[in-house]
Amino acid sequence: MGRDFSYIARNCERAVVTAYRDLRAHGTPDMPAFQACTTLYRIHHPEASISEARRLVAEWVDHHVTRESQDPTPGCDCG
């Protein structure tokens, strides 16, 4: 919580990363936080398969949370 993710260009990516960090900060275990964020991604992209949503959420969490990188990430085509 309290981190500024404004450098993340995609709204869905920013929402996922922010939600994951907030859920974890409030004591939610990793897997339920990941599942909630997968659901959140699919709200932004209902056309996405569950597999695609899981892959992107895992990549974004790894990139932004685990590695704490601010570099751009691969992902969906939305802006």
C-alpha positions in Angstrom: 0.0 0.0 0.0 1.0 3.6 -0.4 3.2 3.0 -3.5 2.6 5.0 -6.6 2.1 2.8 -9.6 1.3 5.7 -12.0 4.2 4.6 -14.2 2.2 1.6 -15.3 0.5 2.5 -18.5 -2.3 0.0 -18.7 -5.3 0.6 -16.5 -5.9 -3.1 -16.0 -2.2 -3.8 -15.1 -2.2 -0.9 -12.6 -5.4 -2.2 -11.1 -4.1 -5.7 -10.8 -0.8 -4.7 -9.2 -2.4 -2.3 -6.8 -5.0 -4.8 -5.7 -2.4 -7.6 -5.2 -0.2 -5.4 -3.1 -3.1 -4.1 -1.0 -4.6 -7.6 -0.5 -1.2 -8.9 0.6 -0.6 -5.9 2.9 -3.9 -6.6 4.6 -3.0 -10.2 5.3 -4.6 -12.1 2.4 -2.5 -15.2 1.5 -0.8 -15.3 -1.9 -3.1 -17.7 -3.7 -6.4 -16.0 -2.8 -4.9 -12.6 -3.7 -3.7 -14.0 -7.0 -7.2 -15.5 -7.7 -8.9 -12.2 -6.9 -6.5 -10.4 -9.2 -7.2 -12.9 -12.0 -10.9 -12.2 -11.6 -10.2 -8.4 -11.6 -8.3 -8.8 -14.9 -11.2 -10.7 -16.4 -13.5 -7.8 -15.4 -11.4 -5.5 -17.4 -11.1 -8.1 -20.2 -14.1 -10.5 -20.2 -12.9 -11.8 -23.6 -9.7 -13.2 -22.0 -9.5 -16.9 -21.1 -8.8 -17.9 -17.5 -5.4 -19.2 -18.7 -4.5 -15.9 -20.3 -5.6 -14.0 -17.2 -3.5 -16.2 -14.9 -0.5 -15.9 -17.1 -0.6 -12.1 -17.3 -1.4 -11.6 -13.6 1.5 -13.9 -12.7 3.9 -12.0 -15.0 2.8 -8.6 -13.7 3.0 -9.7 -10.0 6.4 -11.1 -10.6 7.6 -8.1 -12.5 6.2 -5.3 -10.4 5.9 -6.9 -6.9 8.6 -9.6 -6.7 11.3 -7.9 -8.8 10.1 -4.3 -8.1 10.8 -3.3 -11.7 9.4 -0.2 -13.3 10.3 -1.3 -16.8 7.4 -1.8 -19.3 5.9 -5.3 -19.4 4.4 -7.4 -22.1 0.7 -7.9 -21.8 -2.7 -7.0 -23.3 -3.1 -4.4 -26.0 -5.3 -2.0 -24.0 -4.0 1.4 -23.0 
